[in-house]
Amino acid sequence: MFASRRVLQHHATGQACEKSAIIRALETTVGSPRVLTLYSYPELFGLPDNNPYGLKVFAFLKLAQLPFRHEHIFDAKAAPRGQLPYIDDDGQHVGDSDAIIAHLIGKHRLKIDDSLTRSQRDIDLMVRRTLDDLYWVMSYSRWKDPQFWPLFRDEMLRTHASLTSSGMEDAQRYNFERYRYQGIGRYEPADVYKRGVADLQVLADLVGDSGFLFSSRPASGDAGVYGFIANIFFYKVDTPLRAFVQSHHNLVRHCEAIHAIAMAG
């Protein structure tokens, strides 16, 4: 979720923490590996995670056909660097979506990216950096833009009973500080969206009319693109970002193709 660790911690209930501890205890037996667990922010608008990085990892696990348990949490204090998502892979905690995917590919000898050329791997890295830039525009559209903030806030409150209006406002103030220090908070809204649309245009240019980023089969980079595009396309608030995605059939096609795989089973 595009929120502050500080505020989310305030909204983590003791009941949820106790339930998580019980589940982990039941899953761990002497001599038996623990089930791979993904910890990420909760759902919104029907998506398994309303944060693009958490949804990216969720989609990757589905594409790689790795069995896992998905636990939604608001409290990020146990996470590496205090950020979500993170995984518990047989007792090893790994945070950061790129680090998680690299860890899983290495440990489980996944072949999802084996066919990529050096040039394609370079493009994949640049796509991930473009998505990092797009993140700030998406976050801004939810928390700072006065046109869309009330719609996001109200949907969060309707979907998650543990949240309160005052808590959401605290998180909004915290995010205002983040945007100012990052720089995007100093932009006018029109210039913010111009930046985000430029990022989306790059993705639209790279995603073809069929297949996936690099071939007829999805690679790990497709999970990243999906995590972001899905959190725009299925986000039922008509931001300029959503208008752009909806007007580009190849982005919608790619999103729906990965979505079908990620939501199956």
C-alpha positions in Angstrom: 0.0 0.0 0.0 1.1 3.6 -0.6 1.2 4.4 3.1 3.6 5.0 5.9 5.1 2.2 8.0 4.4 4.3 11.1 0.7 4.6 10.5 0.2 1.1 9.3 1.8 -0.2 12.5 -0.9 1.7 14.5 -3.6 -0.2 12.6 -2.2 -3.7 13.0 -4.5 -5.5 15.4 -3.3 -7.8 18.2 -5.8 -10.4 16.9 -4.1 -10.5 13.5 -0.6 -10.7 15.1 -1.7 -13.6 17.3 -3.3 -15.4 14.3 -0.1 -15.0 12.3 2.0 -16.5 15.1 -0.4 -19.5 15.5 -0.3 -20.2 11.7 3.5 -20.0 11.6 3.7 -22.3 14.6 1.4 -24.9 13.0 3.3 -24.8 9.7 6.7 -25.4 11.3 7.5 -28.9 12.5 10.9 -30.4 13.4 12.7 -31.5 10.2 10.1 -30.0 7.8 10.7 -26.9 5.7 8.3 -24.1 6.2 5.9 -23.0 3.5 7.2 -20.1 1.5 5.2 -17.1 2.7 4.7 -13.7 1.1 3.9 -10.8 3.4 2.4 -7.8 1.7 -0.2 -5.1 2.0 -3.9 -6.0 1.7 -6.2 -6.1 -1.2 -8.0 -3.3 -2.9 -10.4 -3.2 -5.9 -10.2 -7.0 -6.1 -6.4 -7.2 -6.5 -4.3 -9.4 -4.1 -2.2 -6.4 -3.2 -2.8 -2.7 -3.7 1.0 -2.0 -3.7 2.6 -2.6 -7.1 5.7 -4.2 -5.6 3.8 -6.7 -3.6 1.6 -7.5 -6.6 4.7 -7.9 -8.7 6.1 -10.6 -6.3 2.7 -12.3 -6.1 2.5 -12.5 -9.9 6.1 -13.8 -10.1 5.3 -16.6 -7.7 2.3 -17.5 -9.8 4.3 -17.4 -13.1 7.1 -19.5 -11.6 4.5 -22.0 -10.2 6.0 -21.8 -6.7 3.6 -22.9 -3.9 3.3 -20.2 -1.3 1.1 -18.8 1.4 0.0 -15.1 1.1 -0.4 -13.2 4.3 -1.8 -9.6 4.2 -0.4 -7.3 6.9 -0.4 -3.6 7.7 2.4 -3.8 10.2 5.8 -3.7 8.4 8.1 -3.5 11.5 9.2 -7.1 11.2 10.1 -6.7 7.5 13.7 -6.2 6.3 14.3 -2.4 6.2 10.7 -2.1 7.6 9.3 -2.3 4.1 6.8 -4.6 2.4 6.7 -6.9 0.6 9.0 -9.5 2.0 9.1 -13.3 2.0 9.9 -16.0 4.6 11.6 -18.7 2.6 12.2 -21.6 5.0 13.2 -19.1 7.8 15.2 -16.7 5.5 13.6 -13.3 5.3 14.2 -11.4 2.1 12.8 -7.9 1.3 12.7 -5.7 -1.8 10.9 -7.1 -4.8 13.9 -7.3 -7.0 16.0 -9.0 -4.3 13.1 -11.4 -3.6 12.9 -12.5 -7.2 16.7 -12.8 -7.6 16.7 -15.0 -4.4 13.9 -17.2 -5.6 15.4 -17.7 -9.1 18.8 -18.6 -7.5 17.6 -20.8 -4.7 14.9 -22.7 -6.6 16.8 -22.8 -9.9 13.9 -21.2 -11.8 14.3 -21.0 -15.6 11.8 -18.2 -16.1 14.6 -15.8 -17.4 17.0 -18.3 -18.9 16.2 -17.4 -22.5 16.9 -13.7 -22.1 19.8 -12.2 -24.0 22.2 -9.7 -22.5 20.4 -6.9 -24.3 17.1 -8.1 -23.0 18.4 -8.2 -19.5 19.6 -4.6 -19.9 16.2 -3.6 -21.1 14.6 -5.5 -18.1 16.7 -3.4 -15.7 15.8 -0.2 -17.4 12.1 -1.2 -17.2 12.4 -1.8 -13.5 13.9 1.6 -13.0 11.1 3.2 -15.1 8.6 1.5 -12.8 10.4 2.9 -9.8 9.8 6.3 -11.2 6.2 5.5 -12.0 5.6 4.4 -8.4 5.9 8.0 -7.1 3.3 9.2 -9.6 0.9 6.5 -8.7 1.4 7.2 -5.0 1.0 10.9 -5.5 -2.3 10.3 -7.4 -3.7 8.4 -4.3 -2.4 10.4 -1.4 -1.7 13.9 -2.5 -3.9 14.9 -5.5 -7.0 16.5 -3.9 -9.2 15.3 -6.8 -8.5 11.6 -6.2 -7.4 11.4 -2.5 -11.0 11.3 -1.1 -12.0 8.4 -3.4 -8.9 6.4 -2.4 -9.4 7.1 1.3 -13.0 6.1 1.2 -12.4 2.9 -0.6 -9.6 1.9 1.8 -11.9 2.6 4.8 -14.7 0.6 3.2 -12.5 -2.3 2.4 -10.5 -2.5 5.6 -12.4 -2.2 8.9 -9.2 -1.8 10.9 -8.4 1.5 9.3 -9.7 4.9 10.6 -10.1 8.3 9.0 -7.6 9.8 11.4 -5.1 7.1 10.6 -5.5 7.7 6.9 -4.9 11.4 7.5 -1.8 10.7 9.5 -0.5 8.5 6.6 -1.3 11.3 4.1 0.7 13.8 6.1 3.6 11.4 6.3 3.5 10.8 2.5 3.4 14.6 1.9 6.8 14.7 3.6 8.1 11.8 1.4 7.0 13.5 -1.7 8.7 16.8 -0.8 12.0 15.1 0.0 11.8 12.9 -3.1 11.0 15.9 -5.2 7.7 15.0 -6.8 5.8 16.9 -4.1 7.2 20.1 -5.5 5.6 19.6 -8.9 2.2 20.9 -10.1 -0.3 18.0 -10.6 -0.2 18.4 -14.4 3.6 18.0 -14.4 3.4 15.0 -12.1 1.1 13.2 -14.5 3.1 14.2 -17.5 6.0 12.4 -15.9 3.9 9.3 -15.2 2.4 9.2 -18.7 5.9 9.4 -20.2 6.8 6.3 -18.1 3.7 4.5 -19.3 4.5 5.4 -22.9 7.8 3.6 -22.7 5.9 0.5 -21.4 3.4 0.8 -24.2 6.2 1.0 -26.8 7.9 -2.1 -25.4 4.8 -4.3 -24.9 3.7 -5.8 -28.2 0.3 -6.5 -29.6 0.8 -10.2 -28.7 3.0 -12.2 -26.3 4.9 -10.6 -23.5 7.9 -8.3 -23.0 10.5 -10.5 -24.7 8.8 -13.5 -26.2 5.6 -15.6 -26.3 6.3 -16.6 -22.7 6.3 -14.3 -19.7 9.5 -13.5 -17.9 10.1 -12.0 -14.5 9.9 -8.5 -16.0 6.3 -9.2 -17.0 5.4 -9.7 -13.4 6.8 -6.2 -12.6 4.9 -4.5 -15.4 1.7 -6.3 -14.3 2.1 -5.2 -10.7 2.0 -1.6 -11.8 -0.4 -1.6 -14.7 -2.9 -3.7 -12.8 -2.8 -1.2 -9.9 -3.8 1.4 -12.4 -6.2 -0.5 -14.7 -8.2 -2.2 -12.0 -8.0 0.9 -9.7 -11.6 2.3 -10.1 -10.6 5.9 -10.0 -10.2 7.7 -13.3 -6.8 9.3 -12.9 -4.8 10.4 -16.0 -2.7 7.3 -15.6 -5.8 5.0 -15.9 -7.0 7.0 -18.9 -3.7 6.3 -20.7 -3.7 2.6 -19.9 -7.3 2.2 -21.0 -6.5 3.9 -24.3 -3.6 1.5 -25.1 -5.0 -2.0 -25.9 -1.6 -3.6 -25.8 -1.1 -2.6 -22.1 -4.7 -3.8 -21.3 -4.1 -7.1 -23.1 -0.8 -7.7 -21.3 -2.3 -6.9 -18.0 -5.3 -9.1 -18.5 -3.1 -12.0 -19.7 -0.9 -11.9 -16.6 -3.9 -11.3 -14.4 -5.6 -14.5 -15.7 -2.5 -16.5 -14.7 -2.0 -14.8 -11.4 -5.6 -15.2 -10.3 -6.0 -18.8 -11.4 -6.2 -21.4 -8.7 
